[in-house]
């Protein structure tokens, strides 16, 4: 999950400051007599964390420089990670940065090529920034936009954006902050109407911070371009947060969100979300109704909590029995803790699910409840006792079992506790228990993938099925699904190989003799050891007796296991004729059975 350290930020002393409006942090063109304030984010030590680039890239590497969070939006945030030219800007004119090209981001020191680790890092950096700006009508992208998609000609130009350059250039870091900062940006210039291009880009100095800090540093510097200032507290100008939550515009090492200064000791009560929305990136429109009467059909279950007051309500449909609902953030770098409420047709609450494990970064919400009738699900961004729900925003996905939005008969739920058990070197046993929710099951279908005509239908009472004829050590895939009159439910797939401890070959059966006359009816059964134990020694033997009457099996009896050295057993029997077989035991389980003895009448 998201671990997001953020370097401390501090304003340069003695910089010229533009007149700012309280609502937006923007500057009126008529008031501009100096350049916008420059914000420098100084270096600060962060915690040691696992290198995120050791994970697999979340998208194909062909998409690394084509990622978009909201294609078609009028506003754009361009994450320039492969280097760019900075020329004719105020960085060059007033800050002394030489005109020219500046290299991009690199882990291995070669910015001209991209390794798998670098692809993963860039994609995750994009995910962080995209999730931070998910509530707004702005496209966060790694693909170079057309110039007109970024620059702003005048107040009538509604298509514009900003560039944030992630550079490994030590020369740029030396010139702009003497190698002492993580990033630097002009304040409140995102929607500048007269000199927009002069204040591009915001800089993030990748050579000064660790890979895992870059995403948060980007959002922080871009926040400055919207006019946001630092979030401090009684301990300093840059708050480390409250509980597990920290401010993007402060210094945090966990669950970072936009802030309104409602944490203990806050020194900045700016409403970050409102300022961003008023400074060039309007809030996205509500995509799901907020009450039962305007509920959306569940469909793909994807939604967005875009404001603190936003709640989304989905119609789950007709339910009959146990309903299971799960709602989870769509991004591993989420700002959203998902809260859920199950509602009836009147909007009355039936059950509540909350993400009560924030510190372990489990921000999903799961609930179960028995429902008969139509049910609805409400999704919300929630806080905890340690912090509020301000800034707890982002995308999520809902899944539900036990309801049918169409009103048609329901197919069964998923079989539970599905597992494979080793039976012998040629056999695996597939085991399961009935679905925990949904309508009544009338049977099961099991299958072995890659094997023609391998599907088998079983009765409702079935809890296992053995697949034989397998090759020892070869991996196979099996599925099981519950069925009823409405059809087959979703299947569960498991894979495994018959590669456990092997059972022995069958023992060699010997003679069976009736006991001596008088006293209890007994018989003596004899056998010899298996021809091979495959390296798993015999631990004992089990004798089985089968009663025969008029050629039919009419009874059976199993006797306690013998020691491994035993080769015979005297058994006590009821009256009648009996035949016997023996199995050997070892770490692999029971061997195949021996041949039967001849019929014996106990005496």
BADREN-627448 format. One record per residue (C-alpha): residue number from 1; x, y, z. Coordinates in steps of 0.05 Angstrom, whole numbers. Example, Ala and Ser with C-alpha at 12.3 -4.5 7.8 and 13.67 -1.06 7.14 Angstrom:
REM BADREN-627448
(1 (246 -90 156))
(2 (273 -21 143))
END
This chain:
REM BADREN-627448
(1 (0 0 0))
(2 (19 73 -3))
(3 (80 96 36))
(4 (90 169 19))
(5 (146 208 51))
(6 (147 282 35))
(7 (207 328 42))
(8 (201 390 87))
(9 (185 453 48))
(10 (204 524 67))
(11 (195 592 33))
(12 (256 629 10))
(13 (270 691 52))
(14 (268 757 17))
(15 (230 734 -45))
(16 (180 782 -75))
(17 (108 765 -60))
(18 (49 778 -105))
(19 (-17 804 -77))
(20 (-59 740 -67))
(21 (-134 733 -64))
(22 (-159 696 -2))
(23 (-205 649 -41))
(24 (-159 625 -96))
(25 (-87 645 -83))
(26 (-85 672 -154))
(27 (-58 740 -174))
(28 (-96 793 -211))
(29 (-59 813 -276))
(30 (-73 886 -259))
(31 (-38 879 -192))
(32 (24 843 -219))
(33 (85 887 -208))
(34 (133 832 -189))
(35 (139 758 -204))
(36 (102 705 -166))
(37 (130 680 -101))
(38 (179 622 -108))
(39 (172 564 -60))
(40 (233 521 -46))
(41 (225 453 -13))
(42 (287 438 26))
(43 (315 369 37))
(44 (297 331 99))
(45 (313 260 120))
(46 (258 210 109))
(47 (249 139 134))
(48 (281 79 102))
(49 (229 43 60))
(50 (228 -16 12))
(51 (248 2 -59))
(52 (180 6 -96))
(53 (215 -5 -162))
(54 (227 -78 -144))
(55 (153 -91 -157))
(56 (125 -109 -225))
(57 (102 -50 -268))
(58 (27 -43 -261))
(59 (18 -29 -336))
(60 (54 -53 -399))
(61 (119 -16 -409))
(62 (94 8 -476))
(63 (45 52 -436))
(64 (95 84 -390))
(65 (98 149 -431))
(66 (25 146 -452))
(67 (-11 146 -384))
(68 (-72 190 -375))
(69 (-117 197 -314))
(70 (-174 236 -349))
(71 (-166 238 -425))
(72 (-203 295 -457))
(73 (-202 341 -397))
(74 (-190 415 -412))
(75 (-136 420 -359))
(76 (-71 381 -359))
(77 (-15 364 -311))
(78 (45 339 -350))
(79 (94 297 -311))
(80 (157 306 -352))
(81 (203 250 -331))
(82 (246 242 -393))
(83 (276 311 -394))
(84 (259 376 -428))
(85 (282 444 -450))
(86 (276 504 -403))
(87 (288 568 -442))
(88 (262 640 -438))
(89 (226 629 -372))
(90 (233 667 -306))
(91 (277 610 -282))
(92 (325 632 -336))
(93 (314 707 -333))
(94 (310 721 -258))
(95 (339 658 -226))
(96 (400 651 -270))
(97 (384 582 -298))
(98 (420 574 -365))
(99 (375 563 -425))
(100 (379 492 -449))
(101 (359 419 -443))
(102 (355 385 -375))
(103 (358 310 -367))
(104 (301 271 -338))
(105 (293 218 -284))
(106 (341 159 -279))
(107 (356 105 -228))
(108 (417 74 -262))
(109 (448 141 -281))
(110 (433 133 -356))
(111 (374 178 -373))
(112 (377 157 -447))
(113 (349 87 -434))
(114 (294 58 -390))
(115 (303 -4 -348))
(116 (245 -47 -321))
(117 (257 -16 -252))
(118 (251 54 -282))
(119 (187 37 -319))
(120 (157 12 -253))
(121 (179 74 -216))
(122 (151 122 -268))
(123 (84 85 -270))
(124 (78 86 -194))
(125 (98 160 -192))
(126 (42 174 -241))
(127 (-7 133 -199))
(128 (9 175 -137))
(129 (-3 241 -172))
(130 (-63 216 -211))
(131 (-97 193 -147))
(132 (-83 260 -112))
(133 (-117 298 -168))
(134 (-171 246 -182))
(135 (-227 291 -154))
(136 (-211 346 -204))
(137 (-225 356 -278))
(138 (-152 351 -297))
(139 (-113 299 -337))
(140 (-49 276 -304))
(141 (-6 248 -360))
(142 (64 224 -377))
(143 (52 236 -451))
(144 (80 300 -480))
(145 (19 345 -494))
(146 (13 393 -551))
(147 (38 463 -532))
(148 (-33 492 -535))
(149 (-56 441 -483))
(150 (-9 471 -432))
(151 (1 545 -448))
(152 (-54 597 -434))
(153 (-60 655 -482))
(154 (-111 697 -443))
(155 (-172 693 -397))
(156 (-215 665 -452))
(157 (-168 606 -463))
(158 (-198 549 -423))
(159 (-150 495 -447))
(160 (-85 498 -407))
(161 (-43 463 -354))
(162 (25 459 -322))
(163 (89 419 -328))
(164 (127 388 -271))
(165 (197 368 -292))
(166 (230 310 -255))
(167 (303 321 -269))
(168 (369 290 -249))
(169 (406 353 -268))
(170 (454 373 -213))
(171 (468 437 -250))
(172 (395 459 -244))
(173 (392 439 -171))
(174 (457 478 -158))
(175 (434 541 -193))
(176 (364 543 -164))
(177 (377 521 -92))
(178 (450 503 -83))
(179 (435 428 -83))
(180 (395 436 -19))
(181 (324 426 -43))
(182 (277 371 -66))
(183 (235 417 -109))
(184 (218 488 -128))
(185 (158 521 -159))
(186 (125 589 -172))
(187 (64 599 -127))
(188 (-6 608 -156))
(189 (10 606 -230))
(190 (-31 546 -255))
(191 (-86 591 -283))
(192 (-43 652 -298))
(193 (-76 690 -354))
(194 (-20 735 -380))
(195 (49 703 -371))
(196 (33 630 -362))
(197 (92 601 -399))
(198 (142 644 -361))
(199 (130 605 -297))
(200 (138 535 -324))
(201 (159 484 -303))
(202 (157 465 -230))
(203 (221 426 -214))
(204 (231 362 -175))
(205 (304 345 -166))
(206 (306 269 -170))
(207 (380 267 -152))
(208 (366 298 -84))
(209 (311 251 -60))
(210 (294 177 -62))
(211 (250 145 -114))
(212 (193 133 -65))
(213 (190 208 -50))
(214 (182 233 -122))
(215 (107 222 -129))
(216 (90 261 -66))
(217 (141 315 -83))
(218 (107 324 -150))
(219 (38 332 -119))
(220 (68 380 -68))
(221 (101 424 -120))
(222 (41 423 -166))
(223 (-1 443 -105))
(224 (42 505 -99))
(225 (26 523 -172))
(226 (-48 523 -151))
(227 (-30 572 -95))
(228 (-27 523 -37))
(229 (20 539 21))
(230 (52 493 71))
(231 (13 458 126))
(232 (47 467 193))
(233 (32 455 266))
(234 (58 474 335))
(235 (122 435 323))
(236 (142 473 260))
(237 (121 498 192))
(238 (111 427 163))
(239 (64 381 199))
(240 (80 306 200))
(241 (5 292 205))
(242 (-46 265 255))
(243 (-54 191 266))
(244 (-39 155 200))
(245 (-60 215 159))
(246 (-15 271 135))
(247 (-22 332 91))
(248 (5 332 20))
(249 (28 403 33))
(250 (62 383 98))
(251 (111 329 114))
(252 (82 259 121))
(253 (101 186 116))
(254 (36 150 106))
(255 (-35 166 84))
(256 (-28 235 51))
(257 (-88 278 31))
(258 (-106 350 16))
(259 (-119 388 81))
(260 (-162 443 111))
(261 (-121 450 174))
(262 (-169 412 220))
(263 (-115 371 254))
(264 (-88 389 323))
(265 (-43 450 324))
(266 (-52 467 251))
(267 (-24 535 230))
(268 (-56 537 161))
(269 (-132 531 152))
(270 (-132 537 77))
(271 (-184 493 43))
(272 (-138 458 -6))
(273 (-193 425 -47))
(274 (-232 490 -54))
(275 (-170 529 -74))
(276 (-149 478 -127))
(277 (-221 477 -155))
(278 (-222 553 -159))
(279 (-152 559 -189))
(280 (-160 521 -254))
(281 (-181 450 -238))
(282 (-256 446 -224))
(283 (-284 388 -185))
(284 (-309 329 -226))
(285 (-384 320 -232))
(286 (-417 271 -185))
(287 (-422 205 -223))
(288 (-470 167 -176))
(289 (-534 190 -141))
(290 (-531 202 -66))
(291 (-597 171 -44))
(292 (-641 110 -58))
(293 (-685 150 -106))
(294 (-626 169 -151))
(295 (-585 106 -141))
(296 (-545 78 -199))
(297 (-548 5 -220))
(298 (-486 -30 -194))
(299 (-458 -47 -263))
(300 (-382 -49 -259))
(301 (-385 -20 -189))
(302 (-334 34 -205))
(303 (-344 103 -174))
(304 (-309 165 -146))
(305 (-316 203 -81))
(306 (-299 273 -104))
(307 (-318 317 -45))
(308 (-324 312 30))
(309 (-400 312 25))
(310 (-404 264 -33))
(311 (-437 196 -21))
(312 (-453 146 -75))
(313 (-513 98 -73))
(314 (-519 36 -117))
(315 (-579 -9 -127))
(316 (-557 -81 -113))
(317 (-624 -110 -135))
(318 (-668 -166 -108))
(319 (-633 -205 -52))
(320 (-651 -269 -17))
(321 (-606 -292 39))
(322 (-536 -272 59))
(323 (-510 -211 21))
(324 (-435 -200 18))
(325 (-408 -132 -4))
(326 (-337 -109 -13))
(327 (-315 -38 -31))
(328 (-241 -23 -42))
(329 (-200 35 -70))
(330 (-180 26 -143))
(331 (-109 51 -132))
(332 (-55 24 -87))
(333 (-36 97 -74))
(334 (-106 117 -53))
(335 (-128 177 -12))
(336 (-194 141 3))
(337 (-215 102 64))
(338 (-280 68 41))
(339 (-341 67 86))
(340 (-404 29 67))
(341 (-476 24 90))
(342 (-526 -29 67))
(343 (-596 3 59))
(344 (-666 -23 46))
(345 (-716 7 -3))
(346 (-736 62 46))
(347 (-664 82 56))
(348 (-662 53 126))
(349 (-595 26 149))
(350 (-587 -50 151))
(351 (-512 -57 164))
(352 (-448 -16 166))
(353 (-378 -30 142))
(354 (-318 14 157))
(355 (-243 9 142))
(356 (-222 0 214))
(357 (-150 -21 197))
(358 (-120 45 171))
(359 (-52 33 204))
(360 (-44 -32 165))
(361 (-64 6 102))
(362 (-125 -39 91))
(363 (-174 14 67))
(364 (-227 -32 39))
(365 (-295 -42 71))
(366 (-331 -110 75))
(367 (-399 -126 105))
(368 (-446 -186 108))
(369 (-520 -184 124))
(370 (-582 -227 113))
(371 (-630 -191 66))
(372 (-697 -208 36))
(373 (-720 -156 -15))
(374 (-686 -100 -53))
(375 (-621 -74 -24))
(376 (-578 -13 -37))
(377 (-506 4 -20))
(378 (-481 72 2))
(379 (-406 87 -7))
(380 (-371 145 29))
(381 (-301 169 46))
(382 (-293 163 121))
(383 (-244 185 174))
(384 (-226 154 241))
(385 (-224 176 313))
(386 (-154 203 299))
(387 (-171 248 240))
(388 (-229 274 199))
(389 (-255 254 131))
(390 (-230 318 98))
(391 (-189 300 36))
(392 (-209 226 41))
(393 (-226 223 -33))
(394 (-214 179 -93))
(395 (-237 121 -137))
(396 (-265 55 -113))
(397 (-296 -9 -139))
(398 (-355 -47 -108))
(399 (-371 -121 -115))
(400 (-432 -156 -86))
(401 (-458 -227 -79))
(402 (-527 -250 -60))
(403 (-568 -200 -101))
(404 (-591 -196 -173))
(405 (-602 -127 -203))
(406 (-644 -156 -260))
(407 (-694 -192 -215))
(408 (-681 -258 -252))
(409 (-668 -321 -211))
(410 (-599 -321 -179))
(411 (-544 -371 -194))
(412 (-506 -397 -133))
(413 (-446 -362 -101))
(414 (-375 -386 -100))
(415 (-357 -452 -67))
(416 (-314 -438 -6))
(417 (-250 -466 24))
(418 (-231 -498 -42))
(419 (-166 -538 -38))
(420 (-128 -596 -69))
(421 (-105 -655 -29))
(422 (-53 -706 -49))
(423 (-82 -776 -51))
(424 (-27 -815 -86))
(425 (24 -806 -141))
(426 (-30 -807 -195))
(427 (-89 -775 -158))
(428 (-109 -707 -130))
(429 (-172 -695 -91))
(430 (-210 -629 -101))
(431 (-248 -609 -38))
(432 (-296 -552 -21))
(433 (-354 -530 23))
(434 (-419 -498 -1))
(435 (-423 -424 -18))
(436 (-431 -379 43))
(437 (-485 -337 10))
(438 (-536 -339 -46))
(439 (-593 -386 -65))
(440 (-597 -461 -53))
(441 (-547 -506 -90))
(442 (-573 -566 -129))
(443 (-506 -593 -151))
(444 (-434 -579 -170))
(445 (-393 -581 -234))
(446 (-319 -599 -230))
(447 (-270 -599 -287))
(448 (-197 -610 -304))
(449 (-170 -558 -353))
(450 (-135 -583 -415))
(451 (-169 -650 -413))
(452 (-224 -666 -464))
(453 (-293 -683 -435))
(454 (-266 -674 -364))
(455 (-328 -638 -336))
(456 (-366 -678 -284))
(457 (-433 -662 -252))
(458 (-441 -680 -179))
(459 (-500 -679 -130))
(460 (-513 -623 -80))
(461 (-485 -665 -22))
(462 (-417 -673 -57))
(463 (-358 -641 -21))
(464 (-300 -672 -59))
(465 (-279 -705 -124))
(466 (-216 -745 -140))
(467 (-180 -735 -207))
(468 (-138 -796 -226))
(469 (-92 -815 -282))
(470 (-45 -757 -267))
(471 (30 -756 -277))
(472 (71 -749 -214))
(473 (103 -680 -208))
(474 (62 -648 -264))
(475 (19 -587 -247))
(476 (-55 -590 -264))
(477 (-112 -538 -259))
(478 (-182 -555 -234))
(479 (-246 -516 -224))
(480 (-310 -525 -184))
(481 (-375 -486 -190))
(482 (-442 -492 -156))
(483 (-505 -499 -199))
(484 (-581 -492 -190))
(485 (-642 -484 -233))
(486 (-619 -414 -255))
(487 (-553 -441 -281))
(488 (-481 -447 -262))
(489 (-449 -398 -215))
(490 (-378 -371 -219))
(491 (-323 -423 -213))
(492 (-263 -426 -167))
(493 (-197 -448 -197))
(494 (-139 -482 -161))
(495 (-75 -513 -186))
(496 (-29 -566 -159))
(497 (13 -627 -173))
(498 (14 -698 -145))
(499 (82 -687 -116))
(500 (73 -700 -42))
(501 (97 -760 -4))
(502 (82 -821 -46))
(503 (42 -879 -19))
(504 (72 -949 -22))
(505 (51 -1002 -71))
(506 (-3 -1048 -45))
(507 (15 -1100 8))
(508 (18 -1173 -16))
(509 (-41 -1210 13))
(510 (-29 -1278 45))
(511 (-76 -1331 71))
(512 (-135 -1321 118))
(513 (-151 -1377 166))
(514 (-210 -1388 213))
(515 (-195 -1388 287))
(516 (-195 -1448 332))
(517 (-262 -1479 350))
(518 (-295 -1453 414))
(519 (-296 -1384 444))
(520 (-302 -1321 402))
(521 (-306 -1325 326))
(522 (-238 -1306 299))
(523 (-197 -1308 237))
(524 (-123 -1295 223))
(525 (-103 -1251 164))
(526 (-32 -1251 137))
(527 (5 -1207 87))
(528 (74 -1187 62))
(529 (104 -1117 57))
(530 (95 -1074 -6))
(531 (146 -1084 -60))
(532 (168 -1010 -54))
(533 (155 -951 -8))
(534 (185 -897 -54))
(535 (228 -873 3))
(536 (170 -862 52))
(537 (173 -920 101))
(538 (111 -959 122))
(539 (84 -936 189))
(540 (30 -990 196))
(541 (-24 -1032 163))
(542 (-99 -1031 164))
(543 (-140 -1095 155))
(544 (-210 -1089 124))
(545 (-262 -1144 126))
(546 (-321 -1150 78))
(547 (-381 -1195 95))
(548 (-409 -1237 37))
(549 (-479 -1268 34))
(550 (-504 -1304 -29))
(551 (-449 -1270 -69))
(552 (-465 -1199 -46))
(553 (-427 -1152 0))
(554 (-473 -1141 59))
(555 (-427 -1113 112))
(556 (-357 -1086 126))
(557 (-311 -1078 185))
(558 (-244 -1041 193))
(559 (-194 -1059 247))
(560 (-145 -1013 283))
(561 (-78 -1002 249))
(562 (-22 -1050 265))
(563 (52 -1033 277))
(564 (96 -1029 215))
(565 (130 -1095 232))
(566 (65 -1134 235))
(567 (51 -1186 182))
(568 (-12 -1217 210))
(569 (-72 -1199 253))
(570 (-122 -1241 291))
(571 (-191 -1209 284))
(572 (-257 -1221 320))
(573 (-316 -1227 273))
(574 (-392 -1233 276))
(575 (-422 -1296 247))
(576 (-418 -1304 171))
(577 (-370 -1310 114))
(578 (-316 -1257 105))
(579 (-260 -1238 58))
(580 (-203 -1190 74))
(581 (-157 -1139 43))
(582 (-100 -1097 72))
(583 (-72 -1027 59))
(584 (-5 -999 80))
(585 (4 -931 114))
(586 (60 -881 106))
(587 (71 -806 101))
(588 (33 -805 35))
(589 (-29 -836 65))
(590 (-62 -903 49))
(591 (-35 -947 -6))
(592 (-78 -980 -58))
(593 (-113 -1041 -28))
(594 (-85 -1110 -34))
(595 (-121 -1166 -68))
(596 (-177 -1201 -29))
(597 (-166 -1265 10))
(598 (-210 -1325 -1))
(599 (-275 -1330 38))
(600 (-267 -1349 111))
(601 (-319 -1367 163))
(602 (-298 -1345 232))
(603 (-301 -1397 287))
END
